[in-house]
Amino acid sequence: MSTPEHDLLLKLLSNQFDALRNALSGLTEDQARSAPSASSMSLASLVNHLVDGLTATDGRIRGDNTRDADPVAAWQAGAGG
């Protein structure tokens, strides 16, 4: 059974993914991987970060979290994209 807060959070998540999808639309892979701002995160690494977060959340909910013990270290080492 969903709650108004649950529904609102799902809508927010959907809107955020739509915005990211729109930001990536029409970019080449090289453009998506570039980091043209002060941040070291490119749009492609942001997508990987979000997918990792969703995978972790799903694993926690299901009780079968298979992620690395230190996902930040894995991301910094390049395993996250």
C-alpha angles and dihedrals in degrees: 000000000000127000129212089254091050091050091047092051091050090050091049091050091048091051092049092051090048089053092049092047089052091049090053096044112118096005122129118235090255091052092049090050095049120097104211096170137065088273119088090218119099122200088258092054089047090055090050090049092051093047090050089052092050091048090051092048092048091049092050092049092048093042094235104099106173098175124124115273089244110033092173091060090048091050093048090050090055099255090118095059 
